[in-house]
Amino acid sequence: MQIAEAKKNAVVVLSVDGRVDASNAATLEQKILAVIAAGESRLVIDCSRLEYMSSAGLRVLLIAAKRLTTGKLALASLNPQTRDVFDIAGFSSILQIHRTQDDAVAAVQ
């Protein structure tokens, strides 16, 4: 898994490339929590290159959403298989999910 960070219109965009599972979910958690600890409150996770996310990765996103009590978190560009995981786990009703990165950025501004 690789994580790229960019800023777009005062929103931090983290692009996740590869698989998120029990072996590397802690790395994603550390990155997200570091961004929040730095004072950022608007965050988009771009999943366009995300191949797979296990329950460990879902837990990380839930932790991030809870930490951003005064901010906003949105996901962008989930592939159909990953979207199914979010739907089955009930995360589609908890987290904002948008078709494109631009839509997600606009939603959290």
Summary of the structure (lengths in Angstrom):
residues: 109
radius of gyration: 12.3
end to end distance: 27.3
largest distance: 32.8
contacts: 346
relative contact order: 0.19
helix: 43%
strand: 34%
